[in-house]
Amino acid sequence: MPAGIAIVGARSVIMPFLATGAKVVFIESPEESLETVRKLIGEGESIIFFTDDLTDYLKPVLDEYREKPLPCLVPIPAGRGEVSKGTMRMREIIKRAVGVDILKEVE
């Protein structure tokens, strides 16, 4: 049975999520992210949010679970004001699901 929701990222970015009641896991370096996310999956977490700056480090697990319903691995903006690979990945997933790019900037 799925356990719940977890959030993974740098303390300075994900600290506010402590107020949500979700499991918040701070990492010291991006290299820790893959092992951390695999551990959360092993614990049965059904939704795992991670800061989008970790997308490249999490590629093996993202590819492994891409077509599976659970766990749902969701990038969240790291707050740097730039469009990251994680955000672009989410945009492509939504575009594939909906059939149109609903996140496209209005020109």
ZADO-1210 file (C-alpha; in nm, 4 decimals, padded with zeros to 6 digits):
<atoms>
<atom x="00.0000" y="00.0000" z="00.0000" code="MET" pos="1"/>
<atom x="00.1383" y="00.3448" z="-00.0914" code="PRO" pos="2"/>
<atom x="00.2711" y="00.5387" z="00.2049" code="ALA" pos="3"/>
<atom x="00.2190" y="00.8960" z="00.0915" code="GLY" pos="4"/>
<atom x="00.4035" y="01.1995" z="-00.0292" code="ILE" pos="5"/>
<atom x="00.7719" y="01.2870" z="00.0007" code="ALA" pos="6"/>
<atom x="00.9752" y="01.5882" z="-00.1066" code="ILE" pos="7"/>
<atom x="01.3497" y="01.5723" z="-00.1802" code="VAL" pos="8"/>
<atom x="01.5884" y="01.8635" z="-00.2207" code="GLY" pos="9"/>
<atom x="01.8220" y="02.1123" z="-00.0612" code="ALA" pos="10"/>
<atom x="01.7180" y="02.2378" z="00.2814" code="ARG" pos="11"/>
<atom x="01.7071" y="02.6015" z="00.1664" code="SER" pos="12"/>
<atom x="01.4575" y="02.5178" z="-00.1086" code="VAL" pos="13"/>
<atom x="01.2213" y="02.2635" z="00.0467" code="ILE" pos="14"/>
<atom x="01.2110" y="02.3773" z="00.4109" code="MET" pos="15"/>
<atom x="00.8631" y="02.5363" z="00.3643" code="PRO" pos="16"/>
<atom x="00.7198" y="02.1946" z="00.2747" code="PHE" pos="17"/>
<atom x="00.7577" y="02.0850" z="00.6372" code="LEU" pos="18"/>
<atom x="00.4259" y="02.2624" z="00.6972" code="ALA" pos="19"/>
<atom x="00.2457" y="02.0285" z="00.4551" code="THR" pos="20"/>
<atom x="00.2809" y="01.7143" z="00.6622" code="GLY" pos="21"/>
<atom x="00.4638" y="01.5371" z="00.3799" code="ALA" pos="22"/>
<atom x="00.7885" y="01.3513" z="00.4427" code="LYS" pos="23"/>
<atom x="01.0595" y="01.6084" z="00.3731" code="VAL" pos="24"/>
<atom x="01.4062" y="01.4709" z="00.2987" code="VAL" pos="25"/>
<atom x="01.6949" y="01.7150" z="00.2856" code="PHE" pos="26"/>
<atom x="02.0008" y="01.6267" z="00.0816" code="ILE" pos="27"/>
<atom x="02.3419" y="01.7883" z="00.1110" code="GLU" pos="28"/>
<atom x="02.4485" y="01.7267" z="-00.2496" code="SER" pos="29"/>
<atom x="02.2723" y="01.6347" z="-00.5747" code="PRO" pos="30"/>
<atom x="02.4712" y="01.3108" z="-00.5872" code="GLU" pos="31"/>
<atom x="02.2683" y="01.1860" z="-00.2867" code="GLU" pos="32"/>
<atom x="01.9382" y="01.2253" z="-00.4696" code="SER" pos="33"/>
<atom x="01.9303" y="00.8948" z="-00.6601" code="LEU" pos="34"/>
<atom x="01.9958" y="00.6812" z="-00.3519" code="GLU" pos="35"/>
<atom x="01.7487" y="00.8892" z="-00.1494" code="THR" pos="36"/>
<atom x="01.4687" y="00.8561" z="-00.4057" code="VAL" pos="37"/>
<atom x="01.5301" y="00.4808" z="-00.4447" code="ARG" pos="38"/>
<atom x="01.5032" y="00.4454" z="-00.0656" code="LYS" pos="39"/>
<atom x="01.1732" y="00.6380" z="-00.0623" code="LEU" pos="40"/>
<atom x="01.0379" y="00.4163" z="-00.3404" code="ILE" pos="41"/>
<atom x="01.1408" y="00.1118" z="-00.1369" code="GLY" pos="42"/>
<atom x="00.9496" y="00.2545" z="00.1599" code="GLU" pos="43"/>
<atom x="00.6382" y="00.2724" z="-00.0582" code="GLY" pos="44"/>
<atom x="00.6081" y="00.6473" z="-00.1099" code="GLU" pos="45"/>
<atom x="00.3532" y="00.6974" z="-00.3880" code="SER" pos="46"/>
<atom x="00.4324" y="01.0578" z="-00.4853" code="ILE" pos="47"/>
<atom x="00.7840" y="01.1953" z="-00.4703" code="ILE" pos="48"/>
<atom x="00.8464" y="01.5603" z="-00.5484" code="PHE" pos="49"/>
<atom x="01.2045" y="01.6655" z="-00.6135" code="PHE" pos="50"/>
<atom x="01.3658" y="01.9956" z="-00.7007" code="THR" pos="51"/>
<atom x="01.4111" y="02.0186" z="-01.0752" code="ASP" pos="52"/>
<atom x="01.7846" y="02.0771" z="-01.0453" code="ASP" pos="53"/>
<atom x="01.8105" y="01.7058" z="-00.9549" code="LEU" pos="54"/>
<atom x="01.6582" y="01.5837" z="-01.2819" code="THR" pos="55"/>
<atom x="01.9888" y="01.4812" z="-01.4427" code="ASP" pos="56"/>
<atom x="02.0957" y="01.2915" z="-01.1308" code="TYR" pos="57"/>
<atom x="01.7604" y="01.1095" z="-01.1147" code="LEU" pos="58"/>
<atom x="01.7504" y="01.0100" z="-01.4828" code="LYS" pos="59"/>
<atom x="01.7923" y="00.6342" z="-01.4140" code="PRO" pos="60"/>
<atom x="01.4955" y="00.6211" z="-01.1774" code="VAL" pos="61"/>
<atom x="01.2870" y="00.8596" z="-01.3906" code="LEU" pos="62"/>
<atom x="01.3402" y="00.6347" z="-01.6930" code="ASP" pos="63"/>
<atom x="01.2640" y="00.3220" z="-01.4895" code="GLU" pos="64"/>
<atom x="00.9279" y="00.4496" z="-01.3613" code="TYR" pos="65"/>
<atom x="00.8254" y="00.6642" z="-01.6604" code="ARG" pos="66"/>
<atom x="00.5494" y="00.4276" z="-01.7777" code="GLU" pos="67"/>
<atom x="00.4373" y="00.3074" z="-01.4335" code="LYS" pos="68"/>
<atom x="00.1503" y="00.4634" z="-01.2382" code="PRO" pos="69"/>
<atom x="00.3401" y="00.4608" z="-00.9087" code="LEU" pos="70"/>
<atom x="00.5497" y="00.6099" z="-00.7816" code="PRO" pos="71"/>
<atom x="00.4699" y="00.9427" z="-00.9394" code="CYS" pos="72"/>
<atom x="00.7969" y="01.1384" z="-00.9644" code="LEU" pos="73"/>
<atom x="00.7324" y="01.5110" z="-00.9987" code="VAL" pos="74"/>
<atom x="00.9882" y="01.7901" z="-01.0446" code="PRO" pos="75"/>
<atom x="00.9205" y="02.1185" z="-00.8680" code="ILE" pos="76"/>
<atom x="01.0969" y="02.4483" z="-00.9439" code="PRO" pos="77"/>
<atom x="01.4068" y="02.5109" z="-00.7355" code="ALA" pos="78"/>
<atom x="01.3279" y="02.8823" z="-00.7385" code="GLY" pos="79"/>
<atom x="01.6084" y="03.0061" z="-00.9579" code="ARG" pos="80"/>
<atom x="01.3818" y="03.1813" z="-01.2076" code="GLY" pos="81"/>
<atom x="01.5016" y="02.9814" z="-01.5073" code="GLU" pos="82"/>
<atom x="01.3337" y="02.7063" z="-01.7056" code="VAL" pos="83"/>
<atom x="01.5127" y="02.3871" z="-01.6070" code="SER" pos="84"/>
<atom x="01.5281" y="02.0404" z="-01.7588" code="LYS" pos="85"/>
<atom x="01.2799" y="01.9183" z="-01.4983" code="GLY" pos="86"/>
<atom x="01.0313" y="02.1865" z="-01.5920" code="THR" pos="87"/>
<atom x="01.0772" y="02.1106" z="-01.9613" code="MET" pos="88"/>
<atom x="01.0246" y="01.7391" z="-01.8892" code="ARG" pos="89"/>
<atom x="00.6994" y="01.8152" z="-01.7058" code="MET" pos="90"/>
<atom x="00.5901" y="02.0359" z="-01.9956" code="ARG" pos="91"/>
<atom x="00.6475" y="01.7491" z="-02.2420" code="GLU" pos="92"/>
<atom x="00.4570" y="01.5017" z="-02.0205" code="ILE" pos="93"/>
<atom x="00.1594" y="01.7379" z="-01.9995" code="ILE" pos="94"/>
<atom x="00.1750" y="01.8052" z="-02.3741" code="LYS" pos="95"/>
<atom x="00.1709" y="01.4304" z="-02.4442" code="ARG" pos="96"/>
<atom x="-00.1196" y="01.3715" z="-02.2042" code="ALA" pos="97"/>
<atom x="-00.3354" y="01.6665" z="-02.3125" code="VAL" pos="98"/>
<atom x="-00.2348" y="01.6853" z="-02.6776" code="GLY" pos="99"/>
<atom x="-00.1447" y="02.0527" z="-02.6697" code="VAL" pos="100"/>
<atom x="00.1217" y="02.2626" z="-02.4981" code="ASP" pos="101"/>
<atom x="-00.0892" y="02.4319" z="-02.2298" code="ILE" pos="102"/>
<atom x="00.2225" y="02.5709" z="-02.0595" code="LEU" pos="103"/>
<atom x="00.3442" y="02.7557" z="-02.3672" code="LYS" pos="104"/>
<atom x="00.4148" y="03.1197" z="-02.2987" code="GLU" pos="105"/>
<atom x="00.1748" y="03.3586" z="-02.4679" code="VAL" pos="106"/>
<atom x="00.3599" y="03.5531" z="-02.7338" code="GLU" pos="107"/>
</atoms>
